[in-house]
């Protein structure tokens, strides 16, 4: 079967990132390169619907107004402090030990 191409607007379920997501390109060590960070404006998915290899590329608008393209495997999602706080609060992680656990009775 021939390869087909979709945009984010046509098939959003095929994409890792959505329009408006803040992302950054990874550097050589795999960390976020904040000089190449911005907001996803568009994406293109190309591949065979029955499975196999595919390519997922995004168009990202930087804060200075310039655009760049990057493949999915070269992008990391960026979170602001409010999103990070909401995510950790909803995940159920305990951030402090209750006082009742820190005091132990020693039996002798």
NORWO-V135019 format. One record per residue. N is the residue number from 1. RES is the residue in three letters. PSI is psi in radians with two decimals (NA if undefined). NEAR is the number of other C-alpha atoms within 8 Angstrom. D_LAST is the distance of its C-alpha to the last C-alpha in whole Angstrom. Layout:
((N;RES;PSI;NEAR;D_LAST) (N;RES;PSI;NEAR;D_LAST))
This chain:
((1;UNK;2.57;3;76) (2;UNK;2.67;4;77) (3;UNK;2.51;8;74) (4;UNK;2.70;8;74) (5;UNK;2.36;8;73) (6;UNK;2.68;9;71) (7;UNK;2.98;11;70) (8;UNK;-0.68;14;67) (9;UNK;-0.57;5;69) (10;UNK;-0.68;6;70) (11;UNK;1.28;9;67) (12;UNK;-0.41;9;64) (13;UNK;-0.29;5;62) (14;UNK;-0.11;7;63) (15;UNK;2.55;11;61) (16;UNK;-0.72;6;58) (17;UNK;2.70;6;59) (18;UNK;2.88;9;61) (19;UNK;2.32;9;63) (20;UNK;-0.22;7;62) (21;UNK;2.40;10;59) (22;UNK;2.20;11;58) (23;UNK;2.86;12;58) (24;UNK;2.56;14;58) (25;UNK;2.57;13;59) (26;UNK;2.60;12;57) (27;UNK;-2.98;8;58) (28;UNK;-0.51;5;58) (29;UNK;-0.09;5;54) (30;UNK;0.08;6;53) (31;UNK;2.83;7;52) (32;UNK;2.25;10;54) (33;UNK;1.75;10;57) (34;UNK;-0.22;7;58) (35;UNK;-0.36;4;61) (36;UNK;1.09;8;62) (37;UNK;2.69;13;60) (38;UNK;-2.75;11;62) (39;UNK;2.32;12;62) (40;UNK;2.21;16;63) (41;UNK;-0.51;10;67) (42;UNK;2.83;10;68) (43;UNK;2.76;12;67) (44;UNK;2.24;12;69) (45;UNK;2.19;14;68) (46;UNK;2.20;11;70) (47;UNK;-3.05;12;70) (48;UNK;2.25;12;70) (49;UNK;-0.41;6;69) (50;UNK;-0.09;4;68) (51;UNK;-3.08;6;66) (52;UNK;-2.80;6;66) (53;UNK;2.70;6;66) (54;UNK;2.89;8;66) (55;UNK;2.34;9;66) (56;UNK;1.95;11;65) (57;UNK;2.66;11;66) (58;UNK;2.65;13;66) (59;UNK;2.16;12;68) (60;UNK;2.33;14;66) (61;UNK;2.09;12;67) (62;UNK;2.90;12;65) (63;UNK;-0.45;7;65) (64;UNK;0.03;4;68) (65;UNK;-0.22;6;70) (66;UNK;2.80;7;71) (67;UNK;2.68;8;70) (68;UNK;2.80;8;68) (69;UNK;2.58;8;68) (70;UNK;2.62;11;65) (71;UNK;2.76;10;64) (72;UNK;-0.73;9;60) (73;UNK;-0.18;4;59) (74;UNK;0.19;8;59) (75;UNK;2.55;12;58) (76;UNK;2.48;9;54) (77;UNK;2.39;8;54) (78;UNK;2.46;8;53) (79;UNK;2.48;7;51) (80;UNK;3.01;6;51) (81;UNK;-0.65;6;48) (82;UNK;-0.72;6;48) (83;UNK;-0.66;8;49) (84;UNK;-0.72;9;46) (85;UNK;-0.74;8;44) (86;UNK;-0.67;8;45) (87;UNK;-0.77;8;44) (88;UNK;-0.55;9;41) (89;UNK;-0.65;8;40) (90;UNK;-0.25;6;42) (91;UNK;-0.31;6;40) (92;UNK;0.13;6;37) (93;UNK;2.42;6;35) (94;UNK;2.22;5;32) (95;UNK;-0.20;4;32) (96;UNK;2.59;4;29) (97;UNK;2.22;7;26) (98;UNK;2.64;6;25) (99;UNK;-0.55;6;23) (100;UNK;-0.44;5;20) (101;UNK;-0.42;7;19) (102;UNK;-0.35;7;19) (103;UNK;2.08;6;16) (104;UNK;2.52;5;13) (105;UNK;2.31;4;10) (106;UNK;2.14;4;6) (107;UNK;2.32;3;4) (108;UNK;NA;2;0))
